[in-house]
Amino acid sequence: MKLARIDPRARQTREPHMLMSIEEIKEYLPQRYPFLLVDRVTEMDPGKSIVAYKNVTVNEPFFNGHFPNQPIMPGVLIIEALAQAAGVLGFKSKEKKPKDGYLYYFVGADNVRLRRPVVPGDRLTLEAEIVTNRRGIYKFACRASVGEELVGTMTIMCAERKVDVD
């Protein structure tokens, strides 16, 4: 039996329903490892909403100290992951990128409720919906979940700013 030669580029194809790979996400977010907390975007309606996810692995740097014998993803990093997903939505909605001199700063979170710990092996689903956008200040309704279990809900605010590009 002769095996067909596999084109190495075929391995780089997108998984079903993936809108943005990690390389595309890096075009819209200035964060990098270990602080880039969005792995894939699976749904997006620019100007309205986004669904993305973060695969949480045991080798995440924060698990070394939070907590060594019972690793739990820090709640503030769940908030940051949702803010990053919201940032991708904001950038894509306006077709702006950090390389063009734009950033979205996290400026606040209201009504934060965390209900379930996130542990190694979880796929953290990140959902954000634009509530308002006034003069470059976005308000997003956000939800994090693992499978069918709700992890947390909150309202996140981000401010679009023009910055100097080197």
Secondary structure, DSSP 4 states (H G I P E B T S, - for coil): -PPPPPPGGGGGPPPTT--B-HHHHHHH----TTS----EEEEEETTTEEEEEEE--TT-GGGGTS-TTS----HHHHHHHHHHHHHHHHHHHHT--GGGTEEEEEEEEEEEEE-S---TT-EEEEEEEEEEEETTEEEEEEEEEETTEEEEEEEEEEEEEE----
